[in-house]
Structure formats: structure tokens, C-alpha cells
Amino acid sequence: MRIKSCPVQVKAAGAHEGTEDGVFEAIVAAYNTDSVGDRITPGAFAETLAEWKGRGNPIPVLWSHMSHDPDYHIGEVLEAEERPEGLWVRARIDLDAPKAAQVYRLLKGRRVTQFSFAYDVSEGSWVDQKDGESYYELRRLKLYEVGPTLIGANQATELLDVKSGDRSLRLALEGAAPAEAAAIRTAVEAALGAKAGRALSAKNETTLKSARDALRKAADDIDNVLSVVSGDEEETEDEDEKSATGAPPSTPSAQPAPKGAEPAGPHPASRRLRTDLALLDAEVSLLTDEEK
């Protein structure tokens, strides 16, 4: 499951709007290219909205995707439809719940001005533009929930009314800093372009190799951290077992590795990252060989 959050603008708030307390309207997803290079296409939500309607269940409204805490399930979507500017929702916040009521006050006071939604990509693809920046087109999405959040990414999403006013590599980049993600994305796009017949510049080749090296170092760091965590857990389990049987705790001592023993391999959690690195390494080597 992924999340996408967007700054919004409060258009109206107050009892003068003439609707019940706790109801708001918002465009929670805009049809434009956002700051991470995604563009939602009109119709991307059509199938998932039909599925929600067919089940007869309301789309949940959560504060900042906090699905693990029932107190932050703050309301439900009353209506949802795709409009020319994006996904529009009309929702009600549960004012009887203290935290939900506080979120509503934050919306009314313009202290929270962003919305977000959780989703999975059912269909999407990179779009290469010769006269502009490439982007990832989100063509069909599965929607899980929407709601207000403190930090967003899309500069075009807008809160209309607070009524009654009281590729796999790309997945890895989503956790990177914007500058890092942009550099790696540029390099990968250049690599893909070279594979299609365009030349790979020395600058982009260097950037791609630097990105690969950074990812490889990240994999090593993951192994180190997971090894320490696994070792601590095993030691704790041993001590707990001895305590239960009345045996004295063991004194830690360094045990030399048996002669000829193989070093421990990478933790399973980093194997996929290492596989991606191997593929990226092969791509760089192929492109470099082609240039030569």
C-alpha cells in the first residue's frame, strides 16, 4: 500500500454554509504531475469507486493514515466522484469523538491544509516526453482511505468546503530524499533512453554508478543492523530460558569463528535490494560496453 498527500486550500468554513456539522468537501487527488513525478489520469479511480459502492461500505476517513489506532478513524466518505480537477469527496467527521473533533477544528482553523489518500497501483507506466520531463502515469488505482494530514506533496489539491464550519526500482526510491530520488530517476531514465538508442552521457553514467554504489552501501548497512538485532534477540531468548530453569546467566565471551568457516550471508530482508542492485549493475555494465 502506498500513500500520496497533497496541500489544499480551505475555501469556506462556518455555520453560514448551511449544512450539518462535521461535513467537508475536498479534492483529495489532482490530475497533474506531482513533486515525485507521478501523474494521475482521469478515470484512474472509476473502478475502485465502483467497487466501494458495490460493497456498500463507506470509504474510511483517517487522520494521517493512522489505521492502527481506532481513535484516528475519524469519519467516513458520504460521496466520492471523479471531477475534471481530480477526485472529489464529501465526508463527515465524527464530532462525538474527541480526536476527530480536534481534527475538524484544525481544518476549520486552517491549521491543517493538506489531504492524503492510501492506494495501490493496479495499472501504471512511465511516459517519456521528448519536449518535457518524463513522468509516471497512474492509470488505475485501488483506493483504501482518505483523510487530512500535516505534510503533503501535491501542490494542486484543494479543500473546497469545510461545511458548517464548526518499475520495482521506483518503489525503492519512494523512501529517498527528493534530491536523491530526482538524481537516481534522471540517471535511470537516461539509461533506459540509451537502451532505446540514445547515447548515455558521461555525466549520467557517473550519476547512475554513484546511485548504484549508494544503494549497495545501504544494503550493507541493512545487513549490519539486522545482524545486531538478530544477535540481541537470540541472546535475550537464551537468558530468559536459563532464568526460567534456574541456570545462572552465561558470561559473554568472544568465540572465534571455526577455521575455514564461511562468513554469514546477507539477511533475507536485504536480498531483494541486492537483486535489484545486481540488475542495475548489469544494466550499467551493458550500457558502458555499448558506448565503448
C-alpha positions as CSV (number, residue, x, y, z in Angstrom):
1,M,0.0,0.0,0.0
2,R,1.3,3.5,-0.9
3,I,0.3,6.9,0.2
4,K,0.1,10.3,-1.5
5,S,-0.6,13.5,0.2
6,C,-1.4,16.9,-1.1
7,P,-1.5,20.6,0.1
8,V,-5.0,22.0,-0.1
9,Q,-6.7,25.4,0.4
10,V,-9.7,25.9,2.7
11,K,-12.4,27.7,0.7
12,A,-15.1,28.2,3.3
13,A,-15.9,27.4,6.9
14,G,-18.7,28.4,9.3
15,A,-22.3,27.8,10.1
16,H,-23.3,30.3,7.4
17,E,-22.7,27.5,4.9
18,G,-26.0,26.0,6.0
19,T,-25.0,22.3,6.2
20,E,-24.6,19.9,9.1
21,D,-21.7,20.0,11.4
22,G,-18.6,18.0,10.6
23,V,-19.1,17.8,6.8
24,F,-16.4,18.8,4.5
25,E,-15.7,18.7,0.7
26,A,-12.3,18.3,-0.8
27,I,-10.4,17.4,-3.9
28,V,-8.1,14.8,-2.4
29,A,-6.2,13.8,-5.6
30,A,-5.4,16.1,-8.5
31,Y,-4.8,15.2,-12.2
32,N,-1.4,16.7,-12.6
33,T,2.3,15.8,-12.2
34,D,3.2,16.0,-8.5
35,S,6.6,16.6,-6.8
36,V,7.6,12.9,-7.0
37,G,6.9,12.6,-10.8
38,D,3.5,10.9,-10.6
39,R,0.5,11.9,-12.7
40,I,-3.0,10.5,-12.0
41,T,-5.1,10.2,-15.2
42,P,-8.8,10.9,-15.3
43,G,-10.7,7.7,-14.8
44,A,-8.0,6.2,-12.5
45,F,-10.4,5.9,-9.6
46,A,-13.5,4.8,-11.6
47,E,-13.1,1.1,-10.9
48,T,-12.2,1.4,-7.2
49,L,-15.1,3.8,-6.5
50,A,-17.5,1.3,-8.2
51,E,-16.1,-1.5,-6.0
52,W,-16.7,0.5,-2.8
53,K,-20.2,1.4,-3.9
54,G,-20.9,-2.3,-4.8
55,R,-19.8,-3.5,-1.4
56,G,-22.0,-0.9,0.4
57,N,-19.2,0.1,2.7
58,P,-18.1,3.7,3.3
59,I,-14.6,4.8,2.4
60,P,-12.8,5.5,5.7
61,V,-11.6,8.9,6.7
62,L,-8.3,8.6,8.7
63,W,-6.1,11.1,10.3
64,S,-2.6,10.9,8.6
65,H,-3.1,7.1,7.7
66,M,-3.1,6.0,11.4
67,S,-5.1,2.9,10.7
68,H,-3.6,1.1,13.7
69,D,-5.4,3.4,16.2
70,P,-9.2,3.3,16.2
71,D,-9.3,6.9,17.7
72,Y,-7.9,8.2,14.4
73,H,-10.6,6.6,12.3
74,I,-12.3,10.0,12.3
75,G,-15.1,9.7,9.8
76,E,-16.5,8.4,6.5
77,V,-16.9,9.4,2.9
78,L,-20.5,10.2,2.1
79,E,-19.9,10.8,-1.7
80,A,-17.0,10.4,-4.0
81,E,-16.7,11.1,-7.7
82,E,-14.1,12.0,-10.3
83,R,-14.3,15.6,-11.5
84,P,-12.3,17.5,-14.1
85,E,-9.8,18.7,-11.5
86,G,-9.4,15.4,-9.6
87,L,-11.0,13.0,-7.1
88,W,-13.7,14.9,-5.1
89,V,-15.1,13.6,-1.8
90,R,-17.8,14.8,0.6
91,A,-17.2,13.3,4.0
92,R,-18.4,13.6,7.6
93,I,-16.1,13.7,10.6
94,D,-17.4,12.1,13.9
95,L,-17.6,15.1,16.2
96,D,-18.6,13.0,19.2
97,A,-15.0,11.5,19.2
98,P,-12.5,13.9,20.9
99,K,-9.7,13.4,18.4
100,A,-11.9,13.6,15.4
101,A,-13.4,16.8,16.7
102,Q,-9.9,18.2,17.2
103,V,-9.0,17.4,13.6
104,Y,-12.1,19.1,12.5
105,R,-11.2,22.2,14.5
106,L,-7.8,22.1,12.8
107,L,-9.4,22.1,9.4
108,K,-11.7,24.9,10.3
109,G,-8.8,27.0,11.6
110,R,-6.7,26.4,8.5
111,R,-4.0,24.8,10.8
112,V,-4.2,21.7,8.7
113,T,-4.3,22.4,4.9
114,Q,-3.4,19.1,3.3
115,F,-5.2,15.8,2.4
116,S,-3.9,12.4,1.6
117,F,-5.1,9.0,0.4
118,A,-3.8,5.4,0.6
119,Y,-3.7,3.4,-2.6
120,D,-2.2,0.6,-4.7
121,V,-1.3,0.9,-8.3
122,S,-3.3,-1.5,-10.4
123,E,-2.0,-0.1,-13.7
124,G,0.7,2.4,-14.4
125,S,3.6,3.2,-16.7
126,W,6.4,5.7,-17.4
127,V,5.6,8.2,-20.1
128,D,8.6,9.6,-22.0
129,Q,8.2,13.1,-23.3
130,K,10.8,14.4,-25.8
131,D,10.0,18.0,-25.1
132,G,9.4,17.8,-21.4
133,E,10.0,15.9,-18.2
134,S,9.1,12.2,-18.1
135,Y,6.5,11.1,-15.5
136,Y,4.9,8.0,-14.1
137,E,1.3,7.7,-15.2
138,L,-1.1,6.3,-12.7
139,R,-3.9,4.8,-14.8
140,R,-5.8,2.6,-12.5
141,L,-5.7,2.8,-8.7
142,K,-7.2,0.9,-5.7
143,L,-8.3,3.3,-3.0
144,Y,-8.2,2.3,0.7
145,E,-8.8,5.5,2.6
146,V,-8.5,9.3,2.6
147,G,-8.0,12.0,5.2
148,P,-6.4,15.1,6.4
149,T,-2.6,15.1,7.1
150,L,0.0,17.5,8.2
151,I,2.5,17.1,5.3
152,G,1.7,16.7,1.6
153,A,3.4,16.6,-1.8
154,N,0.9,17.7,-4.5
155,Q,0.7,21.4,-4.7
156,A,-2.6,21.5,-6.6
157,T,-5.0,19.6,-4.3
158,E,-7.6,21.9,-2.8
159,L,-10.1,21.7,0.1
160,L,-13.3,23.1,-1.4
161,D,-15.5,23.5,1.7
162,V,-15.5,22.8,5.4
163,K,-19.3,22.8,5.7
164,S,-20.9,24.1,8.8
165,G,-17.6,25.1,9.7
166,D,-17.6,24.5,13.4
167,R,9.3,-0.4,-12.3
168,S,10.5,-2.1,-8.9
169,L,13.4,0.3,-8.6
170,R,10.9,3.1,-8.4
171,L,9.4,1.6,-5.3
172,A,12.7,1.7,-3.6
173,L,13.1,5.4,-4.4
174,E,9.9,6.4,-2.6
175,G,11.7,6.5,0.7
176,A,14.6,8.6,-0.6
177,A,15.0,12.3,-0.1
178,P,13.6,14.4,-3.1
179,A,17.1,15.3,-4.3
180,E,18.3,11.7,-4.2
181,A,15.2,10.4,-5.9
182,A,15.5,13.0,-8.6
183,A,19.2,12.2,-9.3
184,I,18.6,8.5,-9.4
185,R,15.4,8.9,-11.6
186,T,17.3,11.1,-14.0
187,A,20.1,8.5,-14.3
188,V,17.8,5.6,-14.8
189,E,15.7,7.5,-17.4
190,A,19.0,8.2,-19.2
191,A,19.9,4.5,-19.0
192,L,16.6,3.5,-20.4
193,G,16.9,6.1,-23.1
194,A,20.3,4.8,-24.1
195,K,18.9,1.3,-24.3
196,A,16.3,2.6,-26.8
197,G,19.1,4.0,-29.0
198,R,20.1,7.3,-27.4
199,A,23.6,8.0,-26.1
200,L,24.4,7.6,-22.4
201,S,26.3,10.7,-21.4
202,A,29.4,10.5,-19.2
203,K,27.6,12.6,-16.6
204,N,24.6,10.4,-16.5
205,E,26.8,7.3,-16.4
206,T,28.6,8.7,-13.4
207,T,25.3,9.6,-11.7
208,L,24.0,6.1,-12.3
209,K,27.1,4.4,-10.9
210,S,27.0,6.7,-7.9
211,A,23.4,5.8,-7.2
212,R,24.2,2.1,-7.5
213,D,27.1,2.5,-5.1
214,A,24.9,4.3,-2.6
215,L,22.3,1.6,-2.8
216,R,24.9,-1.1,-2.3
217,K,26.2,0.7,0.8
218,A,22.6,0.9,2.1
219,A,22.3,-2.9,1.7
220,D,25.4,-3.4,3.7
221,D,24.1,-1.1,6.4
222,I,20.8,-3.0,6.5
223,D,22.8,-6.3,7.0
224,N,24.8,-4.8,9.8
225,V,21.7,-3.5,11.7
226,L,19.7,-6.7,11.2
227,S,22.6,-8.8,12.3
228,V,22.9,-6.8,15.6
229,V,19.1,-7.0,16.2
230,S,19.1,-10.8,15.5
231,G,22.0,-11.3,17.8
232,D,20.4,-9.3,20.6
233,E,17.1,-11.2,20.2
234,E,18.9,-14.6,20.4
235,E,20.9,-13.6,23.5
236,T,17.7,-12.4,25.2
237,E,15.9,-15.6,24.5
238,D,18.9,-17.7,25.9
239,E,18.9,-15.6,29.1
240,D,15.2,-15.9,29.5
241,E,15.3,-19.7,29.1
242,K,18.1,-20.0,31.7
243,S,16.3,-17.8,34.1
244,A,13.2,-19.9,33.8
245,T,15.2,-23.1,34.6
246,G,17.3,-21.6,37.4
247,A,20.5,-21.8,35.5
248,P,23.0,-18.9,36.0
249,P,23.3,-16.4,33.2
250,S,26.2,-17.1,30.9
251,T,29.2,-14.7,30.8
252,P,29.6,-13.2,27.4
253,S,32.8,-14.3,25.7
254,A,34.1,-13.8,22.2
255,Q,34.0,-17.1,20.3
256,P,36.4,-17.3,17.4
257,A,34.9,-18.5,14.1
258,P,35.9,-22.1,13.2
259,K,38.8,-22.3,10.8
260,G,37.6,-22.4,7.3
261,A,34.1,-21.3,8.2
262,E,32.1,-19.3,5.7
263,P,31.1,-15.8,6.7
264,A,27.4,-15.3,7.4
265,G,25.4,-14.4,4.3
266,P,23.2,-11.4,3.9
267,H,20.0,-11.2,5.8
268,P,16.9,-12.2,3.8
269,A,15.4,-8.7,4.3
270,S,18.1,-7.3,2.0
271,R,18.2,-10.0,-0.6
272,R,15.7,-8.3,-2.9
273,L,17.6,-5.0,-2.7
274,R,20.8,-6.8,-3.6
275,T,19.0,-8.5,-6.5
276,D,17.9,-5.0,-7.7
277,L,21.5,-3.8,-7.3
278,A,22.8,-6.7,-9.4
279,L,20.3,-5.9,-12.1
280,L,21.2,-2.3,-12.0
281,D,24.9,-3.2,-12.1
282,A,24.4,-5.4,-15.1
283,E,22.5,-2.6,-16.9
284,V,25.3,-0.1,-16.2
285,S,27.9,-2.6,-17.5
286,L,25.8,-3.2,-20.6
287,L,25.4,0.4,-21.3
288,T,29.1,1.1,-20.7
289,D,30.1,-1.7,-23.0
290,E,27.8,-0.4,-25.7
291,E,29.3,3.1,-25.5
292,K,32.8,1.6,-25.9
